[in-house]
Amino acid sequence: MPYPHQFIKLTAEEQKRLLAESQRLFMTGQYSKQRPLKALYLSDKRKTYKDIANELKVDYRSVKRWISDYRKGGLDAFIRKGPYQRRTSMKENK
């Protein structure tokens, strides 16, 4: 049984903005950056973190972080911040 906190509810306006941003990323060839946006969309459709991670072929923790980022600042901050930047590991920083 999924926990209710796993889901978000996008407004109609947020859904339009999400689609527009996703299309912009697609048109500029930034396909992998669409994943966080797709995660928000799937969460709105009541998919669990695990299901979203499996569908997008990403780690469960990434999905959890993306949803958390959306909850903290809303869609404007989510898009502005660009949660799709790859985090570097300690090994890569050396």
Salt bridges, closest charged atoms under 4 A:
GLU21 OE2 - ARG24 NH2 2.74
ASP44 OD1 - LYS9 NZ 3.87
ASP44 OD2 - LYS45 NZ 3.82
ASP59 OD2 - ARG61 NE 2.78
ASP69 OD2 - LYS81 NZ 3.05
ASP76 OD1 - ARG17 NH1 2.30
GLU92 OE2 - ARG86 NH2 2.72
